[in-house]
Amino acid sequence: MPHITQPDDADWSPEIEAAVATFGNRARNEILRYLAHHSPATRGDIVAAVSSEAPSVAKHLIILEETGVITADREPGQRHGRAPRYSTNKARIRELMAAHRRYLLDQ
């Protein structure tokens, strides 16, 4: 099993951590791309359109919502029995992409 390392770098910020969590996963990128063109969409819509199964999509949506790159029309505590509709937060996507670019390229 590969050893997971954590950067020992003063420039590794929570924003960079969020960018890597968001954009460092192919399935999450696929979900974001789908939502960028088909928002708002339910989890079922997303599952039908991407190459991940429902349990994986559910986990990815949680992470994407935690990093702020997607939003839902219902708060987490108000979703019981109701399917939230997800949309991208394009401003947040741009913020994380810019932070990641600065981390990688600017010194």
Secondary structure by P-SEA (a helix, b strand, c coil): cbbbbccccccccaaaaaaaaaaccaaaaaaaaaaaccccccaaaaaacccccaaaaaaaaaaaaaaccccccccccccccbbbbbbbaaaaaaaaaaaaaaacccc
